[in-house]
């Protein structure tokens, strides 16, 4: 069951991941990798069998620079 409290906890966990990775979870950063593992783990705990797909960003697309 999805609850507001559970959603808030996931949001806090993702914010903590960003905080420990320079405030960033953008694609191509260590924060992204840790966040992806977190989501994969949560899906597995819920009974899903997630698979990861690797893609590259589109040419010419800007990647945000952490401030």
N, CA, C and O atoms as CSV, one atom per row, in Angstrom:
chain,resi,resn,atom,element,x,y,z
A,1,UNK,N,N,0.837,-1.182,0.000
A,1,UNK,CA,C,0.000,0.000,0.000
A,1,UNK,C,C,0.881,1.244,0.000
A,1,UNK,O,O,1.855,1.333,0.748
A,2,UNK,N,N,0.530,2.180,-0.833
A,2,UNK,CA,C,1.262,3.438,-0.909
A,2,UNK,C,C,0.654,4.409,0.099
A,2,UNK,O,O,-0.555,4.642,0.114
A,3,UNK,N,N,1.520,4.968,0.938
A,3,UNK,CA,C,1.048,5.952,1.917
A,3,UNK,C,C,1.854,7.233,1.768
A,3,UNK,O,O,2.960,7.231,1.227
A,4,UNK,N,N,1.296,8.301,2.246
A,4,UNK,CA,C,2.009,9.581,2.224
A,4,UNK,C,C,3.317,9.469,2.991
A,4,UNK,O,O,4.344,9.984,2.547
A,5,UNK,N,N,3.288,8.806,4.127
A,5,UNK,CA,C,4.495,8.653,4.931
A,5,UNK,C,C,5.589,7.895,4.197
A,5,UNK,O,O,6.764,8.252,4.279
A,6,UNK,N,N,5.196,6.836,3.470
A,6,UNK,CA,C,6.180,6.053,2.717
A,6,UNK,C,C,6.785,6.880,1.589
A,6,UNK,O,O,7.990,6.816,1.346
A,7,UNK,N,N,5.954,7.651,0.903
A,7,UNK,CA,C,6.453,8.520,-0.166
A,7,UNK,C,C,7.422,9.547,0.407
A,7,UNK,O,O,8.489,9.781,-0.161
A,8,UNK,N,N,7.057,10.156,1.523
A,8,UNK,CA,C,7.929,11.141,2.157
A,8,UNK,C,C,9.262,10.516,2.561
A,8,UNK,O,O,10.305,11.158,2.438
A,9,UNK,N,N,9.241,9.275,3.042
A,9,UNK,CA,C,10.473,8.596,3.429
A,9,UNK,C,C,11.357,8.337,2.217
A,9,UNK,O,O,12.572,8.518,2.290
A,10,UNK,N,N,10.767,7.919,1.106
A,10,UNK,CA,C,11.553,7.711,-0.116
A,10,UNK,C,C,12.148,9.032,-0.603
A,10,UNK,O,O,13.299,9.072,-1.038
A,11,UNK,N,N,11.374,10.104,-0.533
A,11,UNK,CA,C,11.879,11.415,-0.944
A,11,UNK,C,C,13.056,11.835,-0.066
A,11,UNK,O,O,14.039,12.383,-0.565
A,12,UNK,N,N,12.960,11.585,1.218
A,12,UNK,CA,C,14.055,11.913,2.128
A,12,UNK,C,C,15.280,11.060,1.826
A,12,UNK,O,O,16.407,11.556,1.835
A,13,UNK,N,N,15.059,9.774,1.558
A,13,UNK,CA,C,16.185,8.902,1.225
A,13,UNK,C,C,16.884,9.367,-0.051
A,13,UNK,O,O,18.113,9.369,-0.116
A,14,UNK,N,N,16.118,9.757,-1.056
A,14,UNK,CA,C,16.715,10.247,-2.293
A,14,UNK,C,C,17.433,11.579,-2.071
A,14,UNK,O,O,18.474,11.829,-2.678
A,15,UNK,N,N,16.887,12.429,-1.209
A,15,UNK,CA,C,17.556,13.690,-0.872
A,15,UNK,C,C,18.871,13.415,-0.148
A,15,UNK,O,O,19.862,14.105,-0.382
A,16,UNK,N,N,18.886,12.422,0.721
A,16,UNK,CA,C,20.118,12.053,1.432
A,16,UNK,C,C,21.164,11.542,0.450
A,16,UNK,O,O,22.344,11.876,0.562
A,17,UNK,N,N,20.731,10.734,-0.509
A,17,UNK,CA,C,21.661,10.252,-1.531
A,17,UNK,C,C,22.274,11.439,-2.270
A,17,UNK,O,O,23.484,11.472,-2.491
A,18,UNK,N,N,21.459,12.399,-2.649
A,18,UNK,CA,C,21.982,13.584,-3.327
A,18,UNK,C,C,22.947,14.343,-2.426
A,18,UNK,O,O,24.021,14.749,-2.870
A,19,UNK,N,N,22.576,14.537,-1.177
A,19,UNK,CA,C,23.410,15.284,-0.238
A,19,UNK,C,C,24.793,14.649,-0.098
A,19,UNK,O,O,25.797,15.360,-0.046
A,20,UNK,N,N,24.853,13.333,-0.039
A,20,UNK,CA,C,26.133,12.631,0.095
A,20,UNK,C,C,26.918,12.563,-1.216
A,20,UNK,O,O,28.053,12.087,-1.247
A,21,UNK,N,N,26.305,13.042,-2.291
A,21,UNK,CA,C,26.961,13.028,-3.594
A,21,UNK,C,C,27.016,14.427,-4.196
A,21,UNK,O,O,26.729,14.632,-5.375
A,22,UNK,N,N,27.388,15.365,-3.365
A,22,UNK,CA,C,27.562,16.736,-3.838
A,22,UNK,C,C,26.277,17.424,-4.230
A,22,UNK,O,O,26.296,18.369,-5.020
A,23,UNK,N,N,25.147,16.964,-3.687
A,23,UNK,CA,C,23.866,17.590,-3.996
A,23,UNK,C,C,23.330,17.209,-5.357
A,23,UNK,O,O,22.500,17.920,-5.924
A,24,UNK,N,N,23.802,16.081,-5.891
A,24,UNK,CA,C,23.496,15.766,-7.270
A,24,UNK,C,C,23.101,14.307,-7.456
A,24,UNK,O,O,23.715,13.403,-6.890
A,25,UNK,N,N,22.054,14.095,-8.270
A,25,UNK,CA,C,21.652,12.755,-8.697
A,25,UNK,C,C,21.491,12.730,-10.208
A,25,UNK,O,O,20.806,11.862,-10.748
A,26,UNK,N,N,22.123,13.685,-10.895
A,26,UNK,CA,C,21.982,13.794,-12.347
A,26,UNK,C,C,22.607,12.601,-13.056
A,26,UNK,O,O,23.536,11.977,-12.543
A,27,UNK,N,N,22.094,12.295,-14.226
A,27,UNK,CA,C,22.614,11.203,-15.033
A,27,UNK,C,C,24.116,11.346,-15.230
A,27,UNK,O,O,24.622,12.434,-15.505
A,28,UNK,N,N,24.813,10.235,-15.086
A,28,UNK,CA,C,26.259,10.231,-15.276
A,28,UNK,C,C,27.058,10.564,-14.037
A,28,UNK,O,O,28.287,10.603,-14.090
A,29,UNK,N,N,26.387,10.806,-12.916
A,29,UNK,CA,C,27.092,11.136,-11.677
A,29,UNK,C,C,26.998,9.969,-10.702
A,29,UNK,O,O,26.119,9.117,-10.832
A,30,UNK,N,N,27.903,9.930,-9.726
A,30,UNK,CA,C,27.808,8.875,-8.712
A,30,UNK,C,C,26.464,8.896,-7.975
A,30,UNK,O,O,25.947,7.843,-7.599
A,31,UNK,N,N,25.902,10.080,-7.771
A,31,UNK,CA,C,24.604,10.170,-7.105
A,31,UNK,C,C,23.507,9.471,-7.888
A,31,UNK,O,O,22.600,8.877,-7.305
A,32,UNK,N,N,23.589,9.541,-9.201
A,32,UNK,CA,C,22.618,8.845,-10.062
A,32,UNK,C,C,22.733,7.342,-9.861
A,32,UNK,O,O,21.730,6.645,-9.710
A,33,UNK,N,N,23.976,6.848,-9.859
A,33,UNK,CA,C,24.207,5.413,-9.704
A,33,UNK,C,C,23.658,4.902,-8.367
A,33,UNK,O,O,23.017,3.852,-8.312
A,34,UNK,N,N,23.912,5.649,-7.301
A,34,UNK,CA,C,23.428,5.239,-5.977
A,34,UNK,C,C,21.897,5.299,-5.940
A,34,UNK,O,O,21.255,4.404,-5.393
A,35,UNK,N,N,21.316,6.348,-6.518
A,35,UNK,CA,C,19.858,6.474,-6.538
A,35,UNK,C,C,19.230,5.333,-7.346
A,35,UNK,O,O,18.194,4.794,-6.956
A,36,UNK,N,N,19.846,4.970,-8.455
A,36,UNK,CA,C,19.330,3.876,-9.276
A,36,UNK,C,C,19.359,2.562,-8.491
A,36,UNK,O,O,18.415,1.775,-8.557
A,37,UNK,N,N,20.436,2.331,-7.753
A,37,UNK,CA,C,20.514,1.126,-6.922
A,37,UNK,C,C,19.448,1.131,-5.835
A,37,UNK,O,O,18.865,0.094,-5.519
A,38,UNK,N,N,19.200,2.307,-5.265
A,38,UNK,CA,C,18.155,2.432,-4.234
A,38,UNK,C,C,16.789,2.058,-4.825
A,38,UNK,O,O,16.042,1.279,-4.233
A,39,UNK,N,N,16.474,2.616,-5.988
A,39,UNK,CA,C,15.176,2.338,-6.615
A,39,UNK,C,C,15.081,0.853,-6.979
A,39,UNK,O,O,14.046,0.224,-6.762
A,40,UNK,N,N,16.164,0.298,-7.532
A,40,UNK,CA,C,16.173,-1.124,-7.870
A,40,UNK,C,C,15.911,-1.977,-6.634
A,40,UNK,O,O,15.120,-2.919,-6.684
A,41,UNK,N,N,16.568,-1.652,-5.534
A,41,UNK,CA,C,16.383,-2.398,-4.295
A,41,UNK,C,C,14.941,-2.306,-3.795
A,41,UNK,O,O,14.368,-3.303,-3.355
A,42,UNK,N,N,14.362,-1.115,-3.862
A,42,UNK,CA,C,12.982,-0.944,-3.397
A,42,UNK,C,C,12.008,-1.744,-4.255
A,42,UNK,O,O,11.055,-2.328,-3.739
A,43,UNK,N,N,12.248,-1.769,-5.564
A,43,UNK,CA,C,11.384,-2.551,-6.445
A,43,UNK,C,C,11.502,-4.042,-6.147
A,43,UNK,O,O,10.501,-4.759,-6.135
A,44,UNK,N,N,12.726,-4.507,-5.907
A,44,UNK,CA,C,12.922,-5.917,-5.563
A,44,UNK,C,C,12.208,-6.264,-4.260
A,44,UNK,O,O,11.592,-7.324,-4.147
A,45,UNK,N,N,12.291,-5.370,-3.280
A,45,UNK,CA,C,11.615,-5.603,-1.995
A,45,UNK,C,C,10.103,-5.674,-2.173
A,45,UNK,O,O,9.412,-6.329,-1.393
A,46,UNK,N,N,9.592,-4.999,-3.199
A,46,UNK,CA,C,8.153,-5.002,-3.464
A,46,UNK,C,C,7.742,-6.192,-4.335
A,46,UNK,O,O,6.567,-6.341,-4.669
A,47,UNK,N,N,8.715,-7.042,-4.705
A,47,UNK,CA,C,8.387,-8.234,-5.471
A,47,UNK,C,C,8.597,-8.136,-6.968
A,47,UNK,O,O,8.288,-9.075,-7.702
A,48,UNK,N,N,9.121,-7.007,-7.431
A,48,UNK,CA,C,9.391,-6.852,-8.863
A,48,UNK,C,C,10.766,-7.406,-9.196
A,48,UNK,O,O,11.577,-7.652,-8.303
A,49,UNK,N,N,11.026,-7.602,-10.477
A,49,UNK,CA,C,12.330,-8.042,-10.954
A,49,UNK,C,C,12.847,-6.994,-11.942
A,49,UNK,O,O,12.777,-7.195,-13.154
A,50,UNK,N,N,13.362,-5.883,-11.428
A,50,UNK,CA,C,13.791,-4.797,-12.319
A,50,UNK,C,C,15.033,-5.175,-13.124
A,50,UNK,O,O,15.851,-5.987,-12.692
A,51,UNK,N,N,15.151,-4.574,-14.291
A,51,UNK,CA,C,16.354,-4.710,-15.105
A,51,UNK,C,C,16.836,-3.318,-15.456
A,51,UNK,O,O,16.039,-2.402,-15.656
A,52,UNK,N,N,18.137,-3.168,-15.528
A,52,UNK,CA,C,18.726,-1.867,-15.848
A,52,UNK,C,C,19.016,-1.795,-17.344
A,52,UNK,O,O,19.463,-2.770,-17.948
A,53,UNK,N,N,18.762,-0.652,-17.921
A,53,UNK,CA,C,19.063,-0.400,-19.322
A,53,UNK,C,C,19.993,0.795,-19.391
A,53,UNK,O,O,19.698,1.847,-18.825
A,54,UNK,N,N,21.089,0.644,-20.066
A,54,UNK,CA,C,22.046,1.740,-20.196
A,54,UNK,C,C,21.780,2.487,-21.496
A,54,UNK,O,O,21.663,1.883,-22.563
A,55,UNK,N,N,21.688,3.789,-21.391
A,55,UNK,CA,C,21.515,4.641,-22.567
A,55,UNK,C,C,22.495,5.793,-22.467
A,55,UNK,O,O,23.110,6.010,-21.422
A,56,UNK,N,N,22.635,6.518,-23.539
A,56,UNK,CA,C,23.473,7.715,-23.495
A,56,UNK,C,C,22.574,8.924,-23.714
A,56,UNK,O,O,21.481,8.812,-24.269
A,57,UNK,N,N,23.054,10.080,-23.269
A,57,UNK,CA,C,22.261,11.290,-23.462
A,57,UNK,C,C,22.305,11.687,-24.928
A,57,UNK,O,O,23.229,11.327,-25.658
A,58,UNK,N,N,21.321,12.412,-25.334
A,58,UNK,CA,C,21.259,12.869,-26.721
A,58,UNK,C,C,22.378,13.859,-26.993
A,58,UNK,O,O,22.707,14.668,-26.126
A,59,UNK,N,N,22.971,13.810,-28.186
A,59,UNK,CA,C,24.004,14.793,-28.529
A,59,UNK,C,C,23.456,16.211,-28.413
A,59,UNK,O,O,22.326,16.488,-28.815
A,60,UNK,N,N,24.250,17.080,-27.873
A,60,UNK,CA,C,23.855,18.470,-27.735
A,60,UNK,C,C,23.059,18.766,-26.484
A,60,UNK,O,O,22.785,19.931,-26.193
A,61,UNK,N,N,22.689,17.763,-25.750
A,61,UNK,CA,C,21.920,17.981,-24.515
A,61,UNK,C,C,22.868,18.420,-23.407
A,61,UNK,O,O,23.922,17.818,-23.206
A,62,UNK,N,N,22.496,19.441,-22.711
A,62,UNK,CA,C,23.331,19.946,-21.620
A,62,UNK,C,C,23.126,19.135,-20.358
A,62,UNK,O,O,22.006,18.746,-20.025
A,63,UNK,N,N,24.209,18.889,-19.669
A,63,UNK,CA,C,24.145,18.247,-18.365
A,63,UNK,C,C,24.367,19.330,-17.317
A,63,UNK,O,O,25.357,20.058,-17.397
A,64,UNK,N,N,23.465,19.460,-16.327
A,64,UNK,CA,C,23.628,20.510,-15.325
A,64,UNK,C,C,24.954,20.390,-14.596
A,64,UNK,O,O,25.419,19.290,-14.296
A,65,UNK,N,N,25.547,21.524,-14.318
A,65,UNK,CA,C,26.782,21.574,-13.538
A,65,UNK,C,C,26.414,21.887,-12.110
A,65,UNK,O,O,25.715,22.866,-11.850
A,66,UNK,N,N,26.887,21.044,-11.150
A,66,UNK,CA,C,26.571,21.327,-9.752
A,66,UNK,C,C,27.146,22.666,-9.316
A,66,UNK,O,O,28.252,23.035,-9.711
A,67,UNK,N,N,26.393,23.386,-8.503
A,67,UNK,CA,C,26.890,24.687,-8.028
A,67,UNK,C,C,27.671,24.558,-6.762
A,67,UNK,O,O,28.157,25.557,-6.232
